């Protein structure tokens, strides 16, 4: 029951087929209710394959993104975070 409730409203998690959009898509980010608000803990994501386009030269830029946070009421769903980061692939920004 708790798992079903946690997955409610998540569209990427468990999808049989994933569509990778290559246009900037902040709407890809999804969150779910933190089931353990009674204590503090760290959530960490390491994203070693981040790519985007330089808005001046159009050349690809590469980087690693480290995200660490202590969740309060909501948490970021990891697959949706990956899809969000992929959406920068053809996006020109600093």
C-alpha positions as CSV (number, residue, x, y, z in Angstrom):
1,X,0.0,0.0,0.0
2,X,2.8,2.5,0.9
3,X,4.6,1.7,-2.3
4,X,1.5,2.3,-4.4
5,X,0.9,5.6,-2.7
6,X,4.6,6.6,-3.2
7,X,4.3,5.9,-6.9
8,X,1.1,7.8,-7.3
9,X,1.5,10.6,-9.9
10,X,4.9,9.4,-11.1
11,X,4.8,8.9,-14.9
12,X,8.4,7.9,-15.7
13,X,9.0,5.3,-12.9
14,X,8.2,1.8,-14.2
15,X,7.4,2.9,-17.7
16,X,7.9,0.1,-20.2
17,X,9.2,2.5,-22.8
18,X,11.1,5.7,-22.1
19,X,10.9,8.6,-24.5
20,X,14.1,10.7,-24.3
21,X,13.3,14.2,-25.2
22,X,16.2,16.3,-26.3
23,X,14.6,19.7,-25.8
24,X,14.9,21.4,-22.4
25,X,12.2,19.9,-20.3
26,X,11.9,21.1,-16.6
27,X,8.5,19.4,-16.6
28,X,10.3,16.1,-16.6
29,X,11.1,16.5,-12.9
30,X,8.8,14.6,-10.6
31,X,8.6,14.3,-6.8
32,X,7.0,12.0,-4.3
33,X,6.2,12.1,-0.6
34,X,9.0,11.4,1.8
35,X,8.0,8.4,3.8
36,X,10.6,9.1,6.6
37,X,10.1,12.7,7.6
38,X,10.8,11.6,11.2
39,X,14.6,11.6,10.8
40,X,17.2,13.4,8.7
41,X,19.2,11.6,6.0
42,X,21.1,12.5,2.9
43,X,20.0,11.8,-0.7
44,X,22.9,11.9,-3.2
45,X,22.9,11.8,-7.0
46,X,26.1,11.8,-9.0
47,X,25.6,12.7,-12.7
48,X,29.0,12.1,-14.4
49,X,27.7,12.4,-18.0
50,X,26.1,15.8,-18.1
51,X,26.2,17.5,-21.5
52,X,24.9,20.7,-22.9
53,X,25.7,23.1,-25.7
54,X,27.7,26.3,-25.4
55,X,25.4,29.1,-26.3
56,X,28.2,31.0,-28.0
57,X,30.1,28.4,-30.0
58,X,27.5,25.6,-30.2
59,X,30.2,23.2,-29.1
60,X,29.3,20.5,-26.6
61,X,30.2,21.1,-23.0
62,X,30.6,18.2,-20.5
63,X,30.5,18.1,-16.8
64,X,29.8,16.2,-13.7
65,X,26.9,17.3,-11.4
66,X,26.8,16.3,-7.7
67,X,23.5,16.8,-5.9
68,X,23.2,16.2,-2.1
69,X,20.2,17.2,-0.1
70,X,18.2,16.3,3.0
71,X,14.6,15.8,2.0
72,X,11.8,17.4,3.9
73,X,8.3,16.7,2.7
74,X,9.0,15.7,-0.9
75,X,11.8,13.9,-2.7
76,X,13.1,14.0,-6.3
77,X,12.4,10.8,-8.3
78,X,15.8,9.7,-9.7
79,X,14.6,8.6,-13.2
80,X,12.8,11.9,-13.7
81,X,16.0,13.7,-12.7
82,X,18.0,11.7,-15.3
83,X,15.5,12.6,-17.9
84,X,15.6,16.3,-16.9
85,X,19.4,16.3,-17.2
86,X,19.3,14.6,-20.6
87,X,17.0,17.4,-21.7
88,X,20.0,19.8,-21.6
89,X,21.8,17.8,-24.3
90,X,20.7,20.1,-27.1
91,X,20.1,23.2,-25.0
92,X,22.4,26.1,-25.2
93,X,23.0,27.6,-21.8
94,X,25.8,28.4,-19.3
